[in-house]
Amino acid sequence: MEKSHSAAYAAAGVDITAGYKGVKLMSADVKRTHIPGVVSDIGGFGGLFAPDLTGMTEPVLVSGTDGVGTKLRLAELLNKHDTIGIDCVAMCVNDVICCGAKPLFFLDYIAIGKNVPEKVAAIVSGVAEGCVQAGCALIGGETAEHPGMMAADDYDLAGFTVGVVDKPKVIDSGRMAEGDVVLALPSSGFHSNGYSLVRKVFDVENADLGRYDDELGETLGEALLRPTVIYVKPVLRCIEAADVKGVSHITGGGFYENVPRCIPDGLCAKIDKAAVKTPAIFRLLQKKGGIDEHDMFNTFNMGVGMAVIVSPETADAALSALKAEGIDAYVCGEIVAGEEKVVLC
């Protein structure tokens, strides 16, 4: 590749040698994610992975894909690009865990106005950290330089994951019943949802993101850029310890759109709003933006990144398992009869 150079392509705005340098810079971070099953290194045409299916009677592959969205603008404004990749991984792996699947591997895609190898390597370092937290391997990716379509400093980040679960162990919400308990797994903030509204309310283009805020106990920039929590290992441990009947990743659409996705017909998740532990950043946004309560719960996670529904007999075991993984979960509701699937009261 040392001889690979196109003066004509460079004149058009694409420096292919920058891409090669970026791969070299990110190699150490990628290797941090290698787990048993990784067959190939980055740089090939495809990422190879040989899963260990020992003990599975009917393995099922589960895939998930997502991007970071306009939270990327905060990374650009703060010129801090080494955590945004965690969000990208989280938005994918937190989805596949909802059916009980363990993520196996991840691939990312970066579209960027100008390929600055050090910047791309910083982005990928965050992706690698997310993969380490999720216990999956980063086995490939793509960086595409888009001169003329994107400003030099702009970029977009997306990715996808593939996981596996034994079919008999797929979380079956059909077993859910009245009296089951809804557990709240705390979020770290907005995660990676609702940032078009967040950016508008806080006027981030003109705000002093580095100013310490007494109400938040940190700077606004720190609160807004904090990465999404990756719940894979805690939820897997919870599944082993308790009778888990439903898992919902609270993303875009908040409680009203996401909780119903794991609730069968005829049942309703009755959420106690007073029990929900909502961080200060949400209250500040609501006050500053004059946003009504329904819209807040219909847009943001309100401090609950994931809801796990368990039998009442195993609720304590579930809480203990989650706490052992560093998640200070708590009871926020119960399953009752009803047609609305979710009610906040």
C-alpha positions, -999 to +999 in steps of 0.1 A: +000+000+000+030+023+004+030+028-034-008+034-035-013+071-043-035+090-068-026+126-074-058+131-094-080+116-066-062+138-041-069+169-062-106+159-061-104+159-023-098+123-014-065+113+002-064+075+001-031+075+020-049+091+050-071+061+051-041+037+053-026+058+081-059+057+100-060+019+098-025+018+113-035+042+141-066+023+151-051-012+150-042-014+186-077-004+197-093-029+174-071-057+188-083-048+223-118-061+212-106-095+199-124-124+216-124-161+208-139-165+174-121-137+156-106-152+125-095-122+105-078-088+112-090-055+098-080-046+063-096-075+044-128-074+023-148-091+050-146-097+087-145-134+096-159-147+129-163-184+140-189-185+168-187-211+195-222-227+195-214-254+221-244-262+242-269-245+218-297-267+204-310-242+179-288-211+176-305-180+162-286-150+148-299-116+159-288-084+142-291-047+150-281-015+133-282+022+143-263+055+142-254+081+167-276+108+152-272+145+159-253+140+192-224+139+168-226+177+167-217+179+204-186+159+197-177+183+169-183+214+190-163+201+219-137+186+196-138+154+216-143+123+194-131+094+216-164+085+233-190+089+206-182+055+193-194+040+225-229+055+217-228+038+183-221+004+197-246+009+226-275+017+203-270-016+185-260-040+212-287-027+236-313-036+210-302-072+204-299-080+241-336-073+244-343-108+231-315-124+251-289-124+224-252-120+232-235-097+207-207-115+188-192-088+166-196-053+154-187-033+122-188+005+119-192+030+090-177+065+091-186+091+065-164+121+068-158+154+050-120+152+053-102+121+065-079+132+093-063+099+104-059+110+141-096+120+142-108+088+127-086+068+150-101+087+180-136+079+168-127+042+164-111+041+198-146+048+212-161+021+190-135-003+204-142+007+240-179+001+234-172-034+220-150-042+250-179-031+273-203-053+253-180-083+251-180-084+213-153-080+187-148-052+162-140-071+131-142-045+104-155-012+092-154+015+065-143+051+064-155+071+034-143+105+025-170+128+011-156+160-002-182+183-017-210+165+001-199+172+037-180+200+054-144+191+061-151+188+099-184+169+096-188+132+099-215+106+104-211+074+123-232+042+121-227+005+127-243-029+132-239-059+153-247-096+151-255-117+182-266-152+189-291-168+213-303-204+216-339-204+204-354-220+236-338-191+256-352-163+235-370-140+260-407-148+256-430-119+266-460-143+260-453-156+295-458-122+311-486-120+337-503-096+360-481-090+391-448-091+372-424-064+383-409-036+361-373-028+369-356+004+358-320+003+347-306+039+351-294+058+321-264+081+320-284+109+305-300+114+271-279+086+257-282+091+219-318+101+215-337+134+211-306+155+203-323+176+177-346+189+205-318+190+230-295+210+207-324+235+200-334+240+236-298+245+249-288+265+217-256+245+217-241+264+187-239+295+209-238+281+244-207+280+266-205+242+268-174+244+290-190+265+318-196+246+350-232+244+360-241+242+397-274+225+391-258+198+370-226+195+390-206+195+358-204+214+325-232+213+301-209+198+275-200+169+298-236+162+306-246+162+269-217+142+255-217+115+283-218+081+265-247+057+264-247+029+290-241-005+275-263-030+293-253-062+277-233-079+305-257-068+333-288-080+314-271-113+305-263-118+342-299-109+351-312-134+327-291-161+344-303-151+379-340-144+374-371-152+354-369-124+328-401-120+307-394-088+288-367-063+281-372-029+265-345-005+254-358+030+261-346+050+230-363+074+206-400+076+215-393+073+252-416+052+274-447+055+253-431+039+222-406+015+236-421-002+267-451-015+247-428-033+223-423-061+249-459-061+264-484-086+250-520-078+243-542-075+273-515-064+296-501-030+306-469-018+322-481+006+350-452+029+356-450+049+389-436+083+377-427+092+413-404+062+414-385+071+382-351+087+392-347+115+367-313+132+365-310+170+367-302+174+330-338+163+321-354+187+345-332+216+332-342+208+296-379+206+304-378+239+323-357+257+297-377+244+268-411+247+283-418+210+274-448+193+289-444+161+309-460+138+283-436+150+256-406+145+279-417+108+285-425+104+248-391+117+236-365+108+262-356+079+285-360+102+316-332+084+334-343+049+325-321+034+298-337+000+299-367-017+315-366-053+325-397-072+335-393-102+359-415-124+380-422-110+415-405-141+430-372-134+413-372-096+414-347-095+443-324-119+425-326-097+394-317-066+413-288-083+430-275-096+397-277-061+381-261-045+411-232-069+409-226-056+374-226-020+385-262-012+376-282+003+405-316-009+393-348-004+411-386-012+409-405+014+389-438-004+381-458-035+377-477-054+350-515-051+353-544-060+330-552-033+304-553-025+267-529+006+266-497-015+272-481+014+291-496+039+316-476+064+336-493+075+368 
